[in-house]
Amino acid sequence: MKDLITLFVTDLNGIQHEITAPTDMGLNVMEAIRLNEIPIKATCGGMAMCATCNCIIKSDHALVEMSEDEEAMLDEAFVLDIKGSRLMCQIPVAENINGLIVQMGDLTSD
């Protein structure tokens, strides 16, 4: 199907998942992960207000530019110094991220 892309997601337990996501629904990576029923910490629901959906981008994809809000949230969460840190809720699902490899981060302890 031409409106589907593939994403590779390493979860908080170190398990890599290959998921598909539709490009025609206006989803972000965090929502695509939830739709594929992979547990994800995403406290604010995609508003770039908590950084619990932080990840490390492991592939060389050109992503949308980081907004000031996203950068500030990552800075407050002390993950900005890690190369490739992003909030999954701020990465739109689009054809240009087909094959994206992400590793979930963990800022909270249970």
C-alpha positions as CSV (number, residue, x, y, z in Angstrom):
1,M,0.0,0.0,0.0
2,K,1.5,3.3,-1.0
3,D,0.2,5.3,1.9
4,L,2.1,3.2,4.5
5,I,5.7,3.6,5.7
6,T,7.8,1.3,7.9
7,L,9.4,2.5,11.1
8,F,11.8,0.6,13.4
9,V,11.3,1.2,17.0
10,T,13.4,-0.1,19.9
11,D,11.2,-0.1,23.0
12,L,12.2,0.6,26.6
13,N,13.1,-3.1,27.1
14,G,15.5,-3.0,24.1
15,I,13.3,-5.0,21.8
16,Q,13.1,-3.7,18.2
17,H,9.7,-3.6,16.5
18,E,9.0,-3.1,12.8
19,I,5.8,-1.2,12.5
20,T,3.8,0.4,9.7
21,A,2.1,3.8,9.8
22,P,-0.2,5.5,7.4
23,T,1.0,8.8,5.9
24,D,-2.5,10.1,5.1
25,M,-3.9,10.5,8.6
26,G,-1.8,13.3,10.0
27,L,-0.2,11.1,12.7
28,N,3.1,11.6,14.5
29,V,5.5,8.9,15.4
30,M,4.3,8.7,19.0
31,E,0.7,8.1,17.7
32,A,1.9,5.5,15.2
33,I,3.7,3.6,18.0
34,R,0.5,3.6,20.1
35,L,-1.6,2.4,17.1
36,N,0.8,-0.5,16.8
37,E,0.2,-1.3,20.5
38,I,3.7,-0.8,21.7
39,P,3.8,0.6,25.2
40,I,5.1,4.1,25.2
41,K,5.4,6.8,27.9
42,A,3.7,9.8,26.5
43,T,2.2,11.7,29.4
44,C,1.0,14.9,27.7
45,G,-0.5,13.2,24.7
46,G,1.6,14.9,22.0
47,M,1.7,18.5,23.1
48,A,5.5,18.7,23.6
49,M,5.0,19.5,27.2
50,C,6.5,16.5,29.1
51,A,9.4,14.9,27.1
52,T,8.3,11.4,28.1
53,C,8.2,10.4,24.4
54,N,11.8,11.3,23.9
55,C,13.8,9.2,21.6
56,I,17.2,8.9,19.9
57,I,17.1,9.0,16.1
58,K,19.4,6.2,15.0
59,S,19.0,6.7,11.2
60,D,20.1,9.4,8.9
61,H,16.7,10.9,7.9
62,A,16.0,14.6,7.3
63,L,13.3,15.4,9.9
64,V,11.3,18.5,10.3
65,E,13.2,21.2,12.1
66,M,12.9,21.1,15.9
67,S,10.6,23.8,17.3
68,E,11.6,26.1,20.1
69,D,9.1,24.3,22.4
70,E,10.6,20.9,21.6
71,E,14.1,22.2,22.1
72,A,13.1,23.8,25.4
73,M,11.4,20.6,26.6
74,L,14.4,18.4,25.8
75,D,16.7,21.0,27.4
76,E,14.7,20.9,30.6
77,A,14.7,17.1,30.5
78,F,18.5,17.1,30.3
79,V,18.5,15.0,27.1
80,L,19.5,17.7,24.6
81,D,23.2,16.8,24.9
82,I,22.5,13.4,23.4
83,K,23.0,13.6,19.6
84,G,19.8,12.8,17.8
85,S,17.3,13.4,20.7
86,R,13.8,14.3,19.6
87,L,10.2,14.1,20.9
88,M,8.3,11.4,18.9
89,C,5.2,13.5,19.2
90,Q,6.8,16.2,17.1
91,I,7.9,14.0,14.2
92,P,5.1,13.8,11.5
93,V,4.5,10.5,9.8
94,A,5.3,11.2,6.2
95,E,7.0,9.5,3.2
96,N,10.3,11.1,4.0
97,I,10.7,9.2,7.2
98,N,10.1,5.7,5.7
99,G,12.7,3.4,7.4
100,L,13.2,5.7,10.3
101,I,15.0,4.0,13.2
102,V,14.2,5.3,16.7
103,Q,15.2,4.2,20.2
104,M,12.8,5.2,23.0
105,G,14.3,7.1,25.9
106,D,13.3,6.8,29.5
107,L,13.3,9.9,31.7
108,T,11.1,8.5,34.4
109,S,11.4,5.7,36.9
110,D,8.6,3.5,37.9
